[in-house]
Amino acid sequence: MKTLKTFRLWTLCPHCGRRNELHDGEAQPVNGDVSFCIKCGQFGIYDLGSARESRLRLPSLQEAEEVMADAYFREIRQTWLDLSI
Ligand SMILES: [Zn+2]
């Protein structure tokens, strides 16, 4: 089981534009880490070093496939779907 901490870090979802202020993870996110938006249920990729104000970008097709192949991320998405009904 992963031990998660909550970090204050604002981001803008690259899918819906929601401003998210917290990041739950084992450590501060680094470039390439995955973010999950609690509004739209989509995944974004951290891109902290770029000029992107959002700090997140859309995943590439390969990244999206890797995320959905990961049981941990599938569980997050399923839990969000279950709570959204
Ligand atoms: Zn979103």
PDB file of the backbone (N, CA, C, O) and the ligand in Angstrom, with CONECT records:
HET     ZN  A 101       1
ATOM      1  N   MET A   1       0.835  -1.183   0.000  1.00  0.00           N
ATOM      2  CA  MET A   1       0.000   0.000   0.000  1.00  0.00           C
ATOM      3  C   MET A   1       0.883   1.251   0.000  1.00  0.00           C
ATOM      4  O   MET A   1       1.874   1.329   0.726  1.00  0.00           O
ATOM      5  N   LYS A   2       0.506   2.215  -0.820  1.00  0.00           N
ATOM      6  CA  LYS A   2       1.275   3.443  -0.918  1.00  0.00           C
ATOM      7  C   LYS A   2       0.924   4.380   0.227  1.00  0.00           C
ATOM      8  O   LYS A   2      -0.240   4.502   0.608  1.00  0.00           O
ATOM      9  N   THR A   3       1.935   5.037   0.769  1.00  0.00           N
ATOM     10  CA  THR A   3       1.722   6.065   1.775  1.00  0.00           C
ATOM     11  C   THR A   3       1.709   7.407   1.063  1.00  0.00           C
ATOM     12  O   THR A   3       2.708   7.831   0.481  1.00  0.00           O
ATOM     13  N   LEU A   4       0.569   8.061   1.119  1.00  0.00           N
ATOM     14  CA  LEU A   4       0.405   9.307   0.383  1.00  0.00           C
ATOM     15  C   LEU A   4       0.465  10.501   1.315  1.00  0.00           C
ATOM     16  O   LEU A   4      -0.007  10.451   2.451  1.00  0.00           O
ATOM     17  N   LYS A   5       1.050  11.567   0.816  1.00  0.00           N
ATOM     18  CA  LYS A   5       1.069  12.853   1.498  1.00  0.00           C
ATOM     19  C   LYS A   5       0.321  13.834   0.605  1.00  0.00           C
ATOM     20  O   LYS A   5       0.172  13.619  -0.598  1.00  0.00           O
ATOM     21  N   THR A   6      -0.138  14.903   1.215  1.00  0.00           N
ATOM     22  CA  THR A   6      -0.822  15.941   0.444  1.00  0.00           C
ATOM     23  C   THR A   6       0.080  17.160   0.333  1.00  0.00           C
ATOM     24  O   THR A   6       0.559  17.692   1.335  1.00  0.00           O
ATOM     25  N   PHE A   7       0.302  17.590  -0.898  1.00  0.00           N
ATOM     26  CA  PHE A   7       1.131  18.764  -1.165  1.00  0.00           C
ATOM     27  C   PHE A   7       0.257  19.856  -1.763  1.00  0.00           C
ATOM     28  O   PHE A   7      -0.631  19.574  -2.567  1.00  0.00           O
ATOM     29  N   ARG A   8       0.507  21.099  -1.374  1.00  0.00           N
ATOM     30  CA  ARG A   8      -0.216  22.225  -1.961  1.00  0.00           C
ATOM     31  C   ARG A   8       0.524  22.649  -3.225  1.00  0.00           C
ATOM     32  O   ARG A   8       1.657  23.127  -3.166  1.00  0.00           O
ATOM     33  N   LEU A   9      -0.130  22.468  -4.362  1.00  0.00           N
ATOM     34  CA  LEU A   9       0.472  22.802  -5.657  1.00  0.00           C
ATOM     35  C   LEU A   9      -0.655  23.035  -6.642  1.00  0.00           C
ATOM     36  O   LEU A   9      -1.376  22.101  -6.996  1.00  0.00           O
ATOM     37  N   TRP A  10      -0.814  24.269  -7.088  1.00  0.00           N
ATOM     38  CA  TRP A  10      -1.930  24.522  -7.996  1.00  0.00           C
ATOM     39  C   TRP A  10      -1.558  24.079  -9.412  1.00  0.00           C
ATOM     40  O   TRP A  10      -0.420  24.216  -9.862  1.00  0.00           O
ATOM     41  N   THR A  11      -2.553  23.552 -10.074  1.00  0.00           N
ATOM     42  CA  THR A  11      -2.422  23.131 -11.471  1.00  0.00           C
ATOM     43  C   THR A  11      -3.739  23.422 -12.175  1.00  0.00           C
ATOM     44  O   THR A  11      -4.776  23.590 -11.534  1.00  0.00           O
ATOM     45  N   LEU A  12      -3.685  23.479 -13.487  1.00  0.00           N
ATOM     46  CA  LEU A  12      -4.897  23.602 -14.291  1.00  0.00           C
ATOM     47  C   LEU A  12      -5.041  22.337 -15.110  1.00  0.00           C
ATOM     48  O   LEU A  12      -4.126  21.946 -15.835  1.00  0.00           O
ATOM     49  N   CYS A  13      -6.191  21.703 -14.992  1.00  0.00           N
ATOM     50  CA  CYS A  13      -6.436  20.474 -15.743  1.00  0.00           C
ATOM     51  C   CYS A  13      -6.381  20.780 -17.247  1.00  0.00           C
ATOM     52  O   CYS A  13      -7.054  21.701 -17.710  1.00  0.00           O
ATOM     53  N   PRO A  14      -5.584  20.013 -18.018  1.00  0.00           N
ATOM     54  CA  PRO A  14      -5.509  20.267 -19.457  1.00  0.00           C
ATOM     55  C   PRO A  14      -6.757  19.796 -20.209  1.00  0.00           C
ATOM     56  O   PRO A  14      -6.899  20.074 -21.400  1.00  0.00           O
ATOM     57  N   HIS A  15      -7.655  19.091 -19.531  1.00  0.00           N
ATOM     58  CA  HIS A  15      -8.883  18.612 -20.167  1.00  0.00           C
ATOM     59  C   HIS A  15     -10.042  19.586 -19.949  1.00  0.00           C
ATOM     60  O   HIS A  15     -10.716  19.977 -20.902  1.00  0.00           O
ATOM     61  N   CYS A  16     -10.274  19.979 -18.685  1.00  0.00           N
ATOM     62  CA  CYS A  16     -11.459  20.785 -18.374  1.00  0.00           C
ATOM     63  C   CYS A  16     -11.130  22.181 -17.858  1.00  0.00           C
ATOM     64  O   CYS A  16     -12.021  23.022 -17.740  1.00  0.00           O
ATOM     65  N   GLY A  17      -9.857  22.436 -17.549  1.00  0.00           N
ATOM     66  CA  GLY A  17      -9.463  23.756 -17.088  1.00  0.00           C
ATOM     67  C   GLY A  17      -9.668  24.010 -15.612  1.00  0.00           C
ATOM     68  O   GLY A  17      -9.426  25.119 -15.137  1.00  0.00           O
ATOM     69  N   ARG A  18     -10.119  22.980 -14.857  1.00  0.00           N
ATOM     70  CA  ARG A  18     -10.323  23.182 -13.420  1.00  0.00           C
ATOM     71  C   ARG A  18      -8.994  23.467 -12.736  1.00  0.00           C
ATOM     72  O   ARG A  18      -7.974  22.852 -13.046  1.00  0.00           O
ATOM     73  N   ARG A  19      -9.025  24.413 -11.796  1.00  0.00           N
ATOM     74  CA  ARG A  19      -7.849  24.708 -10.997  1.00  0.00           C
ATOM     75  C   ARG A  19      -7.852  23.767  -9.793  1.00  0.00           C
ATOM     76  O   ARG A  19      -8.740  23.841  -8.943  1.00  0.00           O
ATOM     77  N   ASN A  20      -6.868  22.893  -9.727  1.00  0.00           N
ATOM     78  CA  ASN A  20      -6.707  21.970  -8.606  1.00  0.00           C
ATOM     79  C   ASN A  20      -5.566  22.482  -7.744  1.00  0.00           C
ATOM     80  O   ASN A  20      -4.517  22.879  -8.253  1.00  0.00           O
ATOM     81  N   GLU A  21      -5.779  22.470  -6.435  1.00  0.00           N
ATOM     82  CA  GLU A  21      -4.799  23.093  -5.541  1.00  0.00           C
ATOM     83  C   GLU A  21      -3.968  22.101  -4.744  1.00  0.00           C
ATOM     84  O   GLU A  21      -2.981  22.491  -4.121  1.00  0.00           O
ATOM     85  N   LEU A  22      -4.346  20.828  -4.750  1.00  0.00           N
ATOM     86  CA  LEU A  22      -3.629  19.856  -3.943  1.00  0.00           C
ATOM     87  C   LEU A  22      -3.136  18.701  -4.801  1.00  0.00           C
ATOM     88  O   LEU A  22      -3.759  18.345  -5.802  1.00  0.00           O
ATOM     89  N   HIS A  23      -2.021  18.125  -4.402  1.00  0.00           N
ATOM     90  CA  HIS A  23      -1.479  16.940  -5.055  1.00  0.00           C
ATOM     91  C   HIS A  23      -1.268  15.888  -3.979  1.00  0.00           C
ATOM     92  O   HIS A  23      -0.556  16.135  -3.006  1.00  0.00           O
ATOM     93  N   ASP A  24      -1.877  14.718  -4.137  1.00  0.00           N
ATOM     94  CA  ASP A  24      -1.647  13.605  -3.228  1.00  0.00           C
ATOM     95  C   ASP A  24      -0.669  12.654  -3.895  1.00  0.00           C
ATOM     96  O   ASP A  24      -0.889  12.207  -5.020  1.00  0.00           O
ATOM     97  N   GLY A  25       0.419  12.349  -3.188  1.00  0.00           N
ATOM     98  CA  GLY A  25       1.421  11.457  -3.744  1.00  0.00           C
ATOM     99  C   GLY A  25       2.425  11.056  -2.683  1.00  0.00           C
ATOM    100  O   GLY A  25       2.368  11.514  -1.542  1.00  0.00           O
ATOM    101  N   GLU A  26       3.344  10.192  -3.082  1.00  0.00           N
ATOM    102  CA  GLU A  26       4.381   9.761  -2.155  1.00  0.00           C
ATOM    103  C   GLU A  26       5.427  10.857  -1.966  1.00  0.00           C
ATOM    104  O   GLU A  26       6.118  10.892  -0.948  1.00  0.00           O
ATOM    105  N   ALA A  27       5.540  11.756  -2.953  1.00  0.00           N
ATOM    106  CA  ALA A  27       6.512  12.850  -2.911  1.00  0.00           C
ATOM    107  C   ALA A  27       6.007  13.969  -3.797  1.00  0.00           C
ATOM    108  O   ALA A  27       5.002  13.820  -4.492  1.00  0.00           O
ATOM    109  N   GLN A  28       6.714  15.097  -3.767  1.00  0.00           N
ATOM    110  CA  GLN A  28       6.383  16.190  -4.684  1.00  0.00           C
ATOM    111  C   GLN A  28       6.443  15.647  -6.109  1.00  0.00           C
ATOM    112  O   GLN A  28       7.332  14.858  -6.428  1.00  0.00           O
ATOM    113  N   PRO A  29       5.518  16.055  -6.967  1.00  0.00           N
ATOM    114  CA  PRO A  29       5.534  15.551  -8.337  1.00  0.00           C
ATOM    115  C   PRO A  29       6.746  16.059  -9.121  1.00  0.00           C
ATOM    116  O   PRO A  29       7.262  17.148  -8.869  1.00  0.00           O
ATOM    117  N   VAL A  30       7.173  15.249 -10.062  1.00  0.00           N
ATOM    118  CA  VAL A  30       8.247  15.634 -10.982  1.00  0.00           C
ATOM    119  C   VAL A  30       7.704  15.482 -12.400  1.00  0.00           C
ATOM    120  O   VAL A  30       6.647  14.889 -12.618  1.00  0.00           O
ATOM    121  N   ASN A  31       8.438  16.022 -13.345  1.00  0.00           N
ATOM    122  CA  ASN A  31       8.004  15.936 -14.738  1.00  0.00           C
ATOM    123  C   ASN A  31       7.730  14.494 -15.134  1.00  0.00           C
ATOM    124  O   ASN A  31       8.525  13.599 -14.847  1.00  0.00           O
ATOM    125  N   GLY A  32       6.611  14.278 -15.787  1.00  0.00           N
ATOM    126  CA  GLY A  32       6.249  12.939 -16.230  1.00  0.00           C
ATOM    127  C   GLY A  32       5.335  12.204 -15.267  1.00  0.00           C
ATOM    128  O   GLY A  32       4.746  11.188 -15.636  1.00  0.00           O
ATOM    129  N   ASP A  33       5.201  12.701 -14.025  1.00  0.00           N
ATOM    130  CA  ASP A  33       4.260  12.075 -13.092  1.00  0.00           C
ATOM    131  C   ASP A  33       2.832  12.305 -13.568  1.00  0.00           C
ATOM    132  O   ASP A  33       2.556  13.208 -14.358  1.00  0.00           O
ATOM    133  N   VAL A  34       1.946  11.477 -13.074  1.00  0.00           N
ATOM    134  CA  VAL A  34       0.551  11.505 -13.505  1.00  0.00           C
ATOM    135  C   VAL A  34      -0.289  12.268 -12.488  1.00  0.00           C
ATOM    136  O   VAL A  34      -0.097  12.124 -11.281  1.00  0.00           O
ATOM    137  N   SER A  35      -1.213  13.073 -12.978  1.00  0.00           N
ATOM    138  CA  SER A  35      -2.167  13.802 -12.152  1.00  0.00           C
ATOM    139  C   SER A  35      -3.576  13.347 -12.525  1.00  0.00           C
ATOM    140  O   SER A  35      -3.835  12.993 -13.674  1.00  0.00           O
ATOM    141  N   PHE A  36      -4.479  13.360 -11.554  1.00  0.00           N
ATOM    142  CA  PHE A  36      -5.870  12.987 -11.787  1.00  0.00           C
ATOM    143  C   PHE A  36      -6.762  14.149 -11.397  1.00  0.00           C
ATOM    144  O   PHE A  36      -6.649  14.676 -10.290  1.00  0.00           O
ATOM    145  N   CYS A  37      -7.641  14.550 -12.288  1.00  0.00           N
ATOM    146  CA  CYS A  37      -8.545  15.674 -12.030  1.00  0.00           C
ATOM    147  C   CYS A  37      -9.835  15.160 -11.393  1.00  0.00           C
ATOM    148  O   CYS A  37     -10.508  14.294 -11.952  1.00  0.00           O
ATOM    149  N   ILE A  38     -10.176  15.702 -10.213  1.00  0.00           N
ATOM    150  CA  ILE A  38     -11.375  15.228  -9.530  1.00  0.00           C
ATOM    151  C   ILE A  38     -12.656  15.783 -10.148  1.00  0.00           C
ATOM    152  O   ILE A  38     -13.742  15.304  -9.820  1.00  0.00           O
ATOM    153  N   LYS A  39     -12.564  16.771 -11.026  1.00  0.00           N
ATOM    154  CA  LYS A  39     -13.770  17.288 -11.680  1.00  0.00           C
ATOM    155  C   LYS A  39     -14.161  16.438 -12.881  1.00  0.00           C
ATOM    156  O   LYS A  39     -15.311  16.017 -13.001  1.00  0.00           O
ATOM    157  N   CYS A  40     -13.190  16.182 -13.780  1.00  0.00           N
ATOM    158  CA  CYS A  40     -13.537  15.508 -15.037  1.00  0.00           C
ATOM    159  C   CYS A  40     -13.088  14.047 -15.100  1.00  0.00           C
ATOM    160  O   CYS A  40     -13.484  13.325 -16.014  1.00  0.00           O
ATOM    161  N   GLY A  41     -12.264  13.598 -14.139  1.00  0.00           N
ATOM    162  CA  GLY A  41     -11.862  12.199 -14.121  1.00  0.00           C
ATOM    163  C   GLY A  41     -10.842  11.828 -15.172  1.00  0.00           C
ATOM    164  O   GLY A  41     -10.718  10.661 -15.542  1.00  0.00           O
ATOM    165  N   GLN A  42     -10.112  12.818 -15.653  1.00  0.00           N
ATOM    166  CA  GLN A  42      -9.093  12.561 -16.677  1.00  0.00           C
ATOM    167  C   GLN A  42      -7.699  12.693 -16.068  1.00  0.00           C
ATOM    168  O   GLN A  42      -7.508  13.321 -15.027  1.00  0.00           O
ATOM    169  N   PHE A  43      -6.739  12.085 -16.748  1.00  0.00           N
ATOM    170  CA  PHE A  43      -5.355  12.132 -16.293  1.00  0.00           C
ATOM    171  C   PHE A  43      -4.575  13.168 -17.087  1.00  0.00           C
ATOM    172  O   PHE A  43      -4.770  13.325 -18.292  1.00  0.00           O
ATOM    173  N   GLY A  44      -3.691  13.868 -16.394  1.00  0.00           N
ATOM    174  CA  GLY A  44      -2.760  14.800 -17.010  1.00  0.00           C
ATOM    175  C   GLY A  44      -1.346  14.405 -16.628  1.00  0.00           C
ATOM    176  O   GLY A  44      -1.137  13.580 -15.739  1.00  0.00           O
ATOM    177  N   ILE A  45      -0.389  14.997 -17.302  1.00  0.00           N
ATOM    178  CA  ILE A  45       1.025  14.709 -17.047  1.00  0.00           C
ATOM    179  C   ILE A  45       1.708  15.983 -16.560  1.00  0.00           C
ATOM    180  O   ILE A  45       1.579  17.040 -17.179  1.00  0.00           O
ATOM    181  N   TYR A  46       2.435  15.878 -15.450  1.00  0.00           N
ATOM    182  CA  TYR A  46       3.150  17.041 -14.925  1.00  0.00           C
ATOM    183  C   TYR A  46       4.226  17.487 -15.904  1.00  0.00           C
ATOM    184  O   TYR A  46       4.971  16.678 -16.457  1.00  0.00           O
ATOM    185  N   ASP A  47       4.280  18.788 -16.097  1.00  0.00           N
ATOM    186  CA  ASP A  47       5.242  19.419 -16.989  1.00  0.00           C
ATOM    187  C   ASP A  47       5.700  20.700 -16.302  1.00  0.00           C
ATOM    188  O   ASP A  47       5.465  21.804 -16.793  1.00  0.00           O
ATOM    189  N   LEU A  48       6.360  20.534 -15.153  1.00  0.00           N
ATOM    190  CA  LEU A  48       6.634  21.644 -14.245  1.00  0.00           C
ATOM    191  C   LEU A  48       7.672  22.619 -14.774  1.00  0.00           C
ATOM    192  O   LEU A  48       7.625  23.803 -14.439  1.00  0.00           O
ATOM    193  N   GLY A  49       8.595  22.159 -15.579  1.00  0.00           N
ATOM    194  CA  GLY A  49       9.700  23.015 -15.995  1.00  0.00           C
ATOM    195  C   GLY A  49       9.422  23.836 -17.230  1.00  0.00           C
ATOM    196  O   GLY A  49      10.248  24.660 -17.623  1.00  0.00           O
ATOM    197  N   SER A  50       8.294  23.632 -17.840  1.00  0.00           N
ATOM    198  CA  SER A  50       8.012  24.340 -19.080  1.00  0.00           C
ATOM    199  C   SER A  50       7.395  25.695 -18.781  1.00  0.00           C
ATOM    200  O   SER A  50       7.179  26.056 -17.624  1.00  0.00           O
ATOM    201  N   ALA A  51       7.123  26.416 -19.811  1.00  0.00           N
ATOM    202  CA  ALA A  51       6.477  27.715 -19.664  1.00  0.00           C
ATOM    203  C   ALA A  51       4.976  27.575 -19.499  1.00  0.00           C
ATOM    204  O   ALA A  51       4.270  28.575 -19.366  1.00  0.00           O
ATOM    205  N   ARG A  52       4.482  26.345 -19.505  1.00  0.00           N
ATOM    206  CA  ARG A  52       3.045  26.132 -19.387  1.00  0.00           C
ATOM    207  C   ARG A  52       2.561  26.605 -18.018  1.00  0.00           C
ATOM    208  O   ARG A  52       3.045  26.149 -16.983  1.00  0.00           O
ATOM    209  N   GLU A  53       1.625  27.501 -18.032  1.00  0.00           N
ATOM    210  CA  GLU A  53       1.104  28.022 -16.775  1.00  0.00           C
ATOM    211  C   GLU A  53       0.334  26.937 -16.016  1.00  0.00           C
ATOM    212  O   GLU A  53       0.265  26.954 -14.787  1.00  0.00           O
ATOM    213  N   SER A  54      -0.237  26.006 -16.760  1.00  0.00           N
ATOM    214  CA  SER A  54      -1.071  24.990 -16.123  1.00  0.00           C
ATOM    215  C   SER A  54      -0.261  23.974 -15.327  1.00  0.00           C
ATOM    216  O   SER A  54      -0.792  23.339 -14.416  1.00  0.00           O
ATOM    217  N   ARG A  55       1.016  23.814 -15.657  1.00  0.00           N
ATOM    218  CA  ARG A  55       1.906  22.814 -15.041  1.00  0.00           C
ATOM    219  C   ARG A  55       1.521  21.389 -15.393  1.00  0.00           C
ATOM    220  O   ARG A  55       2.141  20.438 -14.919  1.00  0.00           O
ATOM    221  N   LEU A  56       0.509  21.242 -16.215  1.00  0.00           N
ATOM    222  CA  LEU A  56       0.097  19.912 -16.673  1.00  0.00           C
ATOM    223  C   LEU A  56      -0.084  19.966 -18.184  1.00  0.00           C
ATOM    224  O   LEU A  56      -0.370  21.020 -18.751  1.00  0.00           O
ATOM    225  N   ARG A  57       0.086  18.827 -18.819  1.00  0.00           N
ATOM    226  CA  ARG A  57      -0.191  18.738 -20.249  1.00  0.00           C
ATOM    227  C   ARG A  57      -1.020  17.489 -20.497  1.00  0.00           C
ATOM    228  O   ARG A  57      -1.141  16.622 -19.631  1.00  0.00           O
ATOM    229  N   LEU A  58      -1.586  17.413 -21.687  1.00  0.00           N
ATOM    230  CA  LEU A  58      -2.314  16.211 -22.079  1.00  0.00           C
ATOM    231  C   LEU A  58      -1.322  15.053 -22.220  1.00  0.00           C
ATOM    232  O   LEU A  58      -0.192  15.269 -22.657  1.00  0.00           O
ATOM    233  N   PRO A  59      -1.719  13.840 -21.862  1.00  0.00           N
ATOM    234  CA  PRO A  59      -0.835  12.703 -22.065  1.00  0.00           C
ATOM    235  C   PRO A  59      -0.739  12.354 -23.555  1.00  0.00           C
ATOM    236  O   PRO A  59      -1.696  12.527 -24.311  1.00  0.00           O
ATOM    237  N   SER A  60       0.431  11.861 -23.957  1.00  0.00           N
ATOM    238  CA  SER A  60       0.552  11.334 -25.313  1.00  0.00           C
ATOM    239  C   SER A  60      -0.274  10.049 -25.389  1.00  0.00           C
ATOM    240  O   SER A  60      -0.712   9.529 -24.362  1.00  0.00           O
ATOM    241  N   LEU A  61      -0.483   9.547 -26.581  1.00  0.00           N
ATOM    242  CA  LEU A  61      -1.239   8.303 -26.721  1.00  0.00           C
ATOM    243  C   LEU A  61      -0.558   7.172 -25.945  1.00  0.00           C
ATOM    244  O   LEU A  61      -1.225   6.381 -25.278  1.00  0.00           O
ATOM    245  N   GLN A  62       0.763   7.101 -26.036  1.00  0.00           N
ATOM    246  CA  GLN A  62       1.500   6.055 -25.311  1.00  0.00           C
ATOM    247  C   GLN A  62       1.353   6.225 -23.799  1.00  0.00           C
ATOM    248  O   GLN A  62       1.150   5.245 -23.083  1.00  0.00           O
ATOM    249  N   GLU A  63       1.453   7.448 -23.317  1.00  0.00           N
ATOM    250  CA  GLU A  63       1.299   7.699 -21.874  1.00  0.00           C
ATOM    251  C   GLU A  63      -0.111   7.331 -21.416  1.00  0.00           C
ATOM    252  O   GLU A  63      -0.280   6.735 -20.353  1.00  0.00           O
ATOM    253  N   ALA A  64      -1.115   7.680 -22.205  1.00  0.00           N
ATOM    254  CA  ALA A  64      -2.498   7.359 -21.849  1.00  0.00           C
ATOM    255  C   ALA A  64      -2.686   5.845 -21.768  1.00  0.00           C
ATOM    256  O   ALA A  64      -3.368   5.345 -20.873  1.00  0.00           O
ATOM    257  N   GLU A  65      -2.085   5.127 -22.694  1.00  0.00           N
ATOM    258  CA  GLU A  65      -2.190   3.663 -22.669  1.00  0.00           C
ATOM    259  C   GLU A  65      -1.479   3.081 -21.450  1.00  0.00           C
ATOM    260  O   GLU A  65      -1.970   2.137 -20.831  1.00  0.00           O
ATOM    261  N   GLU A  66      -0.313   3.654 -21.104  1.00  0.00           N
ATOM    262  CA  GLU A  66       0.429   3.179 -19.932  1.00  0.00           C
ATOM    263  C   GLU A  66      -0.354   3.435 -18.641  1.00  0.00           C
ATOM    264  O   GLU A  66      -0.394   2.587 -17.750  1.00  0.00           O
ATOM    265  N   VAL A  67      -0.975   4.613 -18.553  1.00  0.00           N
ATOM    266  CA  VAL A  67      -1.759   4.946 -17.359  1.00  0.00           C
ATOM    267  C   VAL A  67      -2.920   3.970 -17.205  1.00  0.00           C
ATOM    268  O   VAL A  67      -3.159   3.456 -16.113  1.00  0.00           O
ATOM    269  N   MET A  68      -3.641   3.714 -18.292  1.00  0.00           N
ATOM    270  CA  MET A  68      -4.813   2.848 -18.192  1.00  0.00           C
ATOM    271  C   MET A  68      -4.435   1.372 -18.046  1.00  0.00           C
ATOM    272  O   MET A  68      -5.288   0.552 -17.706  1.00  0.00           O
ATOM    273  N   ALA A  69      -3.171   1.022 -18.297  1.00  0.00           N
ATOM    274  CA  ALA A  69      -2.700  -0.353 -18.080  1.00  0.00           C
ATOM    275  C   ALA A  69      -2.260  -0.569 -16.631  1.00  0.00           C
ATOM    276  O   ALA A  69      -1.992  -1.700 -16.223  1.00  0.00           O
ATOM    277  N   ASP A  70      -2.186   0.518 -15.852  1.00  0.00           N
ATOM    278  CA  ASP A  70      -1.705   0.457 -14.471  1.00  0.00           C
ATOM    279  C   ASP A  70      -2.901   0.254 -13.525  1.00  0.00           C
ATOM    280  O   ASP A  70      -3.839   1.051 -13.521  1.00  0.00           O
ATOM    281  N   ALA A  71      -2.856  -0.819 -12.728  1.00  0.00           N
ATOM    282  CA  ALA A  71      -3.983  -1.148 -11.846  1.00  0.00           C
ATOM    283  C   ALA A  71      -4.264  -0.029 -10.846  1.00  0.00           C
ATOM    284  O   ALA A  71      -5.423   0.217 -10.512  1.00  0.00           O
ATOM    285  N   TYR A  72      -3.242   0.643 -10.372  1.00  0.00           N
ATOM    286  CA  TYR A  72      -3.426   1.720  -9.395  1.00  0.00           C
ATOM    287  C   TYR A  72      -4.251   2.854 -10.001  1.00  0.00           C
ATOM    288  O   TYR A  72      -5.191   3.347  -9.377  1.00  0.00           O
ATOM    289  N   PHE A  73      -3.899   3.258 -11.209  1.00  0.00           N
ATOM    290  CA  PHE A  73      -4.630   4.359 -11.846  1.00  0.00           C
ATOM    291  C   PHE A  73      -6.033   3.930 -12.266  1.00  0.00           C
ATOM    292  O   PHE A  73      -6.969   4.728 -12.223  1.00  0.00           O
ATOM    293  N   ARG A  74      -6.178   2.674 -12.671  1.00  0.00           N
ATOM    294  CA  ARG A  74      -7.530   2.185 -13.001  1.00  0.00           C
ATOM    295  C   ARG A  74      -8.422   2.214 -11.760  1.00  0.00           C
ATOM    296  O   ARG A  74      -9.605   2.543 -11.850  1.00  0.00           O
ATOM    297  N   GLU A  75      -7.853   1.870 -10.599  1.00  0.00           N
ATOM    298  CA  GLU A  75      -8.627   1.891  -9.353  1.00  0.00           C
ATOM    299  C   GLU A  75      -9.044   3.321  -9.003  1.00  0.00           C
ATOM    300  O   GLU A  75     -10.171   3.553  -8.565  1.00  0.00           O
ATOM    301  N   ILE A  76      -8.141   4.271  -9.195  1.00  0.00           N
ATOM    302  CA  ILE A  76      -8.486   5.675  -8.937  1.00  0.00           C
ATOM    303  C   ILE A  76      -9.648   6.092  -9.824  1.00  0.00           C
ATOM    304  O   ILE A  76     -10.614   6.685  -9.344  1.00  0.00           O
ATOM    305  N   ARG A  77      -9.563   5.790 -11.105  1.00  0.00           N
ATOM    306  CA  ARG A  77     -10.617   6.172 -12.057  1.00  0.00           C
ATOM    307  C   ARG A  77     -11.932   5.490 -11.679  1.00  0.00           C
ATOM    308  O   ARG A  77     -12.984   6.129 -11.701  1.00  0.00           O
ATOM    309  N   GLN A  78     -11.884   4.191 -11.330  1.00  0.00           N
ATOM    310  CA  GLN A  78     -13.105   3.468 -10.993  1.00  0.00           C
ATOM    311  C   GLN A  78     -13.744   4.028  -9.728  1.00  0.00           C
ATOM    312  O   GLN A  78     -14.966   4.158  -9.653  1.00  0.00           O
ATOM    313  N   THR A  79     -12.919   4.359  -8.728  1.00  0.00           N
ATOM    314  CA  THR A  79     -13.449   4.956  -7.502  1.00  0.00           C
ATOM    315  C   THR A  79     -14.129   6.283  -7.811  1.00  0.00           C
ATOM    316  O   THR A  79     -15.199   6.575  -7.277  1.00  0.00           O
ATOM    317  N   TRP A  80     -13.513   7.083  -8.671  1.00  0.00           N
ATOM    318  CA  TRP A  80     -14.113   8.366  -9.070  1.00  0.00           C
ATOM    319  C   TRP A  80     -15.448   8.119  -9.770  1.00  0.00           C
ATOM    320  O   TRP A  80     -16.427   8.813  -9.497  1.00  0.00           O
ATOM    321  N   LEU A  81     -15.495   7.131 -10.672  1.00  0.00           N
ATOM    322  CA  LEU A  81     -16.746   6.817 -11.368  1.00  0.00           C
ATOM    323  C   LEU A  81     -17.828   6.363 -10.381  1.00  0.00           C
ATOM    324  O   LEU A  81     -18.988   6.759 -10.496  1.00  0.00           O
ATOM    325  N   ASP A  82     -17.437   5.532  -9.415  1.00  0.00           N
ATOM    326  CA  ASP A  82     -18.401   5.038  -8.428  1.00  0.00           C
ATOM    327  C   ASP A  82     -18.965   6.183  -7.586  1.00  0.00           C
ATOM    328  O   ASP A  82     -20.150   6.185  -7.253  1.00  0.00           O
ATOM    329  N   LEU A  83     -18.120   7.151  -7.244  1.00  0.00           N
ATOM    330  CA  LEU A  83     -18.563   8.267  -6.409  1.00  0.00           C
ATOM    331  C   LEU A  83     -19.327   9.312  -7.210  1.00  0.00           C
ATOM    332  O   LEU A  83     -20.048  10.127  -6.634  1.00  0.00           O
ATOM    333  N   SER A  84     -19.180   9.298  -8.516  1.00  0.00           N
ATOM    334  CA  SER A  84     -19.805  10.318  -9.364  1.00  0.00           C
ATOM    335  C   SER A  84     -21.243   9.960  -9.747  1.00  0.00           C
ATOM    336  O   SER A  84     -21.959  10.796 -10.297  1.00  0.00           O
ATOM    337  N   ILE A  85     -21.662   8.755  -9.469  1.00  0.00           N
ATOM    338  CA  ILE A  85     -23.006   8.315  -9.873  1.00  0.00           C
ATOM    339  C   ILE A  85     -24.058   8.960  -8.983  1.00  0.00           C
ATOM    340  O   ILE A  85     -25.252   8.717  -9.162  1.00  0.00           O
TER     341      ILE A  85
HETATM  342 ZN    ZN A 101     -10.365  18.114 -15.434  1.00  0.00          ZN2+
END
